[in-house]
Amino acid sequence: MTEAEASRPRSTAALVLLGVAALAVFLGLIALGIWQVERRAWKLDLIARVDQRVAAEAVAPPSDWARVDADRDEYRHVRLSGRFLNDREAQVVASTVKGGGYWVMTPLQAADGSVILVNRGFVPTENRDPATRAAGQVEGPVTVTGLLRITEPKGGFLRSNEPAAERWYSRDVAAIAAARGLTDVAPYFIDADATPNPGGLPIGGLTVIAFPNSHLVYAVTWFGLAALLAFGVGYAVRSERRVRPKQAAAG
C-alpha cells in the first residue's frame, strides 16, 4: 500500500461498519467487566457466609436430605453420634499438607439406622490398610464434630472412580454407598475436625477452605481493554477528520 493509499479517507459506509463493530466489542468488554464485579461481590458474600458457618456452634446435620444445598449448607459446623461401620470404610486418594495418601471414609450409623459417611481424616500410603492403624478403628458409640461437605460425584480430575478395583479418586457418596451395600445414606459427607483419634490416625481437621477470588483483576482487565478500544477509536476518528479536509482541498 502506498503512502497516498494509506492516507486516503475511508468511505462513510466503511466507517459506519467499523464503528458498529467497535461499539459491539466495547459493550461486550464492559459487560464482561460488570459481570466480574458482580461475581466478586457474590464471592465475597460466599466467603463471609462460609466463615460464619465454620465459626458457629456445632448443630445436628440436616435431616431433610432432599433440601440440602451447597450454597446454604456446605461447610456447616455439625455434630453427630452413632457407631462406625469400620468394615465398610473406603480410602480415597488424597494430596494434603501432610503429603500424599488417603482419606478414610467411614460410614457412621445413627440410632435410627440412617448412615452418614465421615471423612475421618488422612492416612499415609503405608497406613492405607486398616490393620496398620488398628487403634484408630473405634468400636462403640462415638460423637463426631466436623464440617458438612457436598458429595464429589464421578471422580477426580482426569480420573474416574473404579469401585470394582477399589480405586477412589473423589468422595462420591452414592458410589461408595453402593459399593459398600449401604442404604438410607445421606447425600453429603462430614469432614471430621482435628480431635485426635486413638493411635494418631486418621488425622482429621485438614479441610481446605479456599475460594479463588481473582474477579477484581479480571474486571480491571476487561475495563482496561474497553478503555484502550475507546482510545483507539477516538484516535482513528481524529486522524480521519484530519485527512478528509486535506483530500477535499487537494481534489
N, C-alpha and C positions, 0 to 999 in steps of 0.2 A: 504494500500500500504506500503510495506517495504521500509526501507532506501535505499536498493540496487535498488529496482524498481524505486524509486523517482530520483535516480542519473543516471539511465540508459539513454543514449542518444536517442533522437527520430530519427526515420528514415528520410532519405532525403526527401521522398515524403511528410511526415507529416510536415516537416519544410517548404517545399515549399508552401504547402497548407496554413499553418498558416501565412506565410509571405505575400501571396497574399491577404488573408483576412485582415491582419493588414494594408497593403498598401491601400486597398479599403476604410477601415474605416478612415485611416489617410487623404486620399484625400477628402473624404466626409466631414470631420471636417474642413479641410482647405477651401473647397468650401463654407461651411456654414459661416465661418468667413469672407471670402471675400464678400459674399452676404450681411452680416450685415454691413460691411464697406461701400458698395455701397448704402445700404438703409439709412445709416446715412448721407451720402453726399446728397442723394435725400431729406431727411427730413430737413436738414439744409437749402437747397435751397428753399424748400417749405415755411419754416418759414420766410425766408428773403423776399420772394415774397409776402406773406400774410401781413407781417409788412408794406411793401411798399404800398400795396393796401389800407390798413386801414388808413395810414397816408396821402394818396393822396387827392387832391381836389375832392369833390363830382362831379360825372358826371351822365348823364342820364343812366338809366338801359338799358341793351341790348334789342334791338328791334327785332333782328333776333333770335327768341327763339330756333329754331332748332339747332343753333350753340352754345348754352350755354353749357359750360363745367366746371365741378367742379375745375379741376386743374388751369384753366385760369381765371375763373370768381368768384368763391366763395370768400366772404369777400370783394368784390369790394365795394368801397365807392360810394354810389349813392344818387341822389336826384330826387324825382318825385312829381307831383302835380295831384290833382283830387278831388273827393268827396268820403268820406267814405260811404259805404253801411252798416250803423250800424245795420240794422235789419237782416243782414246775417252774423254777426260775429260768430265765433266758439271759444270755450275755450278749450285749450289743457293742460292736466296735466303737471305741471312744478315743478321742485325742484331747488331752486335758493339760493343765499346768503341771500335773504330776507325770506327764508323759503319755505314751500310748498304752492302751489296754482295753478294758471292757467296762461298760455299765452293767450292774447286776440288777436285772428287772425281776422282781419277785411279787407274785400275787399275794395280796392281803385280803383274807376273807373276814367280813364283818359278821356279827352275831346273827344278822338276818339272812346270811348266805350270799349276799352280794359281794362282788370282788372288785378291788381297785389295784391296778398294777403300781408298784412302788419302785422307783429307781433308788435303790438303797445306797448307791454310790459307785465309786471307781475301784477297780482292782487291776493290778499289773497283769500282763500277759501270763506270767508264770503262776498266777493265782486264779486263773480262769476256772479251773476245776474246783468245785465246792469243797472237795476233800482236803484241799490245801489251806482252807480257811474255815475249818470245822467250828471253831469257837464262835464265829460270826453267824452261823446258821441257827438263829434264835428259835427256840421252841416255846410254846405257850403264849399267853396274851401279851400283846405289845401295843404301845402307843407311838405313832409316828407323826412328827411335825415336819412340814415342808411346803413346797410351792407347787400349785397346780399347773400342769403343763398340758398342752394340746397334743394329741396323737400326731405322729410323723409317718404318714402312710407311704407305702411302696418301697422306700429305700433311701439311701443317701445319694450324694452327687455321683452320677455315672455308675452307681452300684445298686442293683436291686436286691432286696432281701431274698434269701434262699432258705426257707423254713426246713425243707427236707434235708438240707445239708448242714443245718444249724449255723448258717451264716446270716447274721443280723447286722445291717448297716444303719438302721434307723429304729426308733422306738415306736413301731407300728402296733398300737394296742390291739386292734382287731386281728391282725395276722398272728401276733404272739398268743392271743387268747385262743384262736382256732388251733394253732399248733400244739397247745398245751391242753386242749379239750376243756377249756373253761367256758362257763355260761354265766349270764347275769353280770357282765363286766362293764364297768364304767367306760365311757368313750375318751377318757383322759387318763393321765398317769400323774404320780406325785414324785417330785424330786425331794428326797429326804434331806433334812438340814444336816449341820455338821456335828450333831450329837454323836459321840464316839460309839462304835459298835464293839462288842467283845472281840478281843484279839486284834483290834485295829482295822479290820477290813469287813465290809467295804468302807471306803472313805466318802462320806456324804458332804453336802454343803458346797459342791463345786459348780452349782448352776451359774452359767454366764448370762448376765442380763445386759445386753448391748444392743443399741439401736443406732445404726449408722445415720448420721444427720448431716449430709453434705448439701442439703437443699439450698442454703444461702449461697454457696459457691456456684451452684447451677443457676440460680436466679440471677446473680450478678453476671454470669457468662451470657445468658440469653439477653438480658437487658443491654449488656455491653455490645453484643453483636447487632442489636437493633439500633443502638446509637451510632455504631460505625456505618451501618447501612444508610441511616438518615444523613450522616455527614457526607457519604459518597454520593448520594443522590443530589444533595444540595450543591456539592462541588460540580457535579456534571451539569446541573441546571445553569449555574453561573457561567460555566465555560460555554455552554450552548448560547447563552444570551450575548456573550462577547463575540462569538463567531458570526452570528446572524447579521448584525449591523455591518460588519466588515464585508461580508459576502454581498449584502444588498448594495453597499457603496461601490464595490468593485464591479457589480453587474450593471 
